[in-house]
Amino acid sequence: MTTEEIKRHRTESVLRELIPEALSQLGDERLRGLTVTEVVCSRGRSDADVYLDPTGIEESEQGVILKQLKKVTKGLEAYCLKAEGWFKSPKFHFKFDRELERVKRMDELFLIIEKEIK
């Protein structure tokens, strides 16, 4: 693992802790309850995809939440800058994590196959 990869992984790890902290201090109840499942930084750490847990949030509400997050992104980035003392923060791009749904569906399919085999 190169030095750059180590730095990127460390940044991702720190952001996984800081972003929920920053979200918990916002006034919007919907944003305070969000769970960050993963953060993936670009190679130069200038951008970060922040994946959120969609459990219990309807499709229509997800769009509203993403719009609200877009409005508060600068504040969240500033919070991370201040907390870590960084010179520059990655630009956050929020997305809902669809991987959890796929894993759940695969588990259901494996259960069906297992029942058919018996």
Buried (B, 14 or more C-beta within 10 A) or exposed (E): EEEEEEEBEEBBEBBBEBBBEBBEEBEBEBBEEBEBBBBBBEEEBEEBBBBBBBEEBEEEEBEEBBEBBEEBBEEBBEBBBEBEEBEEBBEBBBBBBEEBEEEEEEEEEEEEEEEEEE
